[in-house]
């Protein structure tokens, strides 16, 4: 493939092995970067490349490519590239990520190629630069860019300082200074290298933008400083062509402006390094090598060479290279960097382990089950990058303003020059020039463009460090408006695993005797309640006997012979069928059911022997998490298929005041829709699989994961650890991020709204306040820096404290549908036109303010490729 001064290296797409010798960091990204549209680490800053600004092309999938622009430090730079790419045949979408200086292009390979994209970018002045192993190379390039900026700033400061200090001392303070420093030719000699060398990164981009008729911030600075420099040169070498009162020079202003602006970019570049810290931490979790056993020999191989099925050996203190399942040995593993949980987890044979976690105490061997792009760590990195690349709705206002910002500022500058030249005092030409340059210099669209994406980048990255994966910027923004949180009971509020809670003997048996007989009879059963009884007996140290004559009655219970005794365990109907009168147990059964427990009756040798109580117990952290949500002003609702008494008992134990009970799984989405119809912004929290329709229907869907089964397809937010306290963290993070975004937008808007009129001189007639171009340059540099620095404050985010214990509710309101409501009418698949029952749909997708349902995943994928093509078709 022909490139302009470069060549294109195609990196492996997701799921393909990396090329030999590829750096580990790239592989740790899920191999990468090849598979996702989201950008990676923050891009270098500062427009410091000499010659045309290079673009690096990184393939991210069959129909996606990422164009990296190391020199694009402002939103309008990327907008220029976007406007060049969008009209191309086959280009479906161009997304510019101003936080990392990256443009991601989705295109149809049948209609366009990477060559076509490259030529379009080259046509607006950018060229392609490809470097192998971009994860490592990008960090190195960032350091090179910072060093280059530092050199240019140092040259500018050293050469400008004598001129600026001399002019200030003589003209402002009235001090005597050496005539040599006030000599205009000496000032020209000192400032010319500043204009050419220090200002080169600005001028190259600015002139290129002007040449291609695309206005952006660098163009404003270039026009302003070039006008001042050219005017000063003319006043120095040919003063006679200017009126006697208009022969002042502004060499010191040119030098200081360019030096200050580049200093701001240098500080901004250093600050931007921090915004990608979360990704760098995740990428640094995977070790470079792995110890595997092949043909009975233990070998140390590069982690990219580990294959599914390999047996991996891990010693104390080592990081696990890939995901897998322990086959021999036991240990305690620190999973905090993946799940956010600080307490190490005990692991043994059969337990899953996650690559990137730290083995603490023992040695063990495990079988690799996922490598490369399929590991949990790679999925996390991919999800975080996708979230960081997405746009929040609040960005639309800033984008609209930034889109017209530079042309408006240019017109204001011209109007300022004309007004001061026609109406201003003598020397009118000089005054008009100073005011116009000040307007050009102080305007800063960068602050507007960076306000939202930098906060989103830091916020989503910080969430990943806390075990909270946020799928999109829109979800992060919507979460801060949520007022109702719906919690699915099983697996979310409760553990999802029934456990033996109480043993109530009767008929002269002790607790251990009753449990021994019942658990022995249940040993051969696969029913979850039977397993709970057997596991409860084992936990209590009760030895079990081997049952004989075992018979299971589906949905009723079991009958077996245990050491010569006939044991019946199950429902009342089964005991009655076996001739056991359970009347004496009714009072106990009623009490247990009032407490939300499931009662299992036991008969021995034809007589009622007692009751076993089994419960899906609440998670230990559930009461504190619910209390934390309530303290944050959120209404908490529990949804369950359980009966009224069981649902009320569980809700009361965890402090939930409203319950939707006896809701069938297929009806959960309808209940969420009903809550939304009441004007609520609703978040649904579930397991992400059985609750998928409800998660998709909610304004924000939160999936409970396990660290190795990250359910992200139907949800906007995934809690890796499965800890309900992560829901509180997610809402705290959303609120902190959006508060940070609003602060950034406030700084950016107020700065420009106040600064531009002052620079134009509107306060001069009334107050005599004017803004010197040097002050304007300092203010402009500080504006972007303030936004970047404020966004970096999110790196210190900590979730708010939770109550030490749950908080009781005065009353639990249980809502149960007395009659089956009419099912939601069928809707039409917008792609194929087929009528679809939303409860049975293969998938759904929100677009705009509507949710669309699909008969098949293929229709869903076609819709996702081009939603606008199909929206409205279902009405025809």
Beta strands, then each sheet from edge to edge (+ up, - down):
strand 1: 54-61
strand 2: 64-69
strand 3: 91-97
strand 4: 102-107
strand 5: 127-128
strand 6: 289-294
strand 7: 297-302
strand 8: 311-314
strand 9: 323-329
strand 10: 331-334
strand 11: 345-347
strand 12: 352-353
strand 13: 358-359
strand 14: 364-370
strand 15: 468-470
strand 16: 484-488
strand 17: 499-505
strand 18: 548-553
strand 19: 557-562
strand 20: 565-570
strand 21: 598-604
strand 22: 607-615
strand 23: 635-639
strand 24: 658-660
strand 25: 682-686
strand 26: 700-704
strand 27: 717-719
strand 28: 813-815
strand 29: 827-828
strand 30: 835-836
strand 31: 843-847
strand 32: 850-854
sheet 1: 3+ 4- 2+ 1- 5-
sheet 2: 7+ 6- 8+ 14- 9+ 12-
sheet 3: 11+ 10- 13+
sheet 4: 15+ 27- 26- 25- 16- 23- 24- 28-
sheet 5: 17+ 22- 21+ 20- 19+ 18-
sheet 6: 29+ 30-
sheet 7: 31+ 32-
end
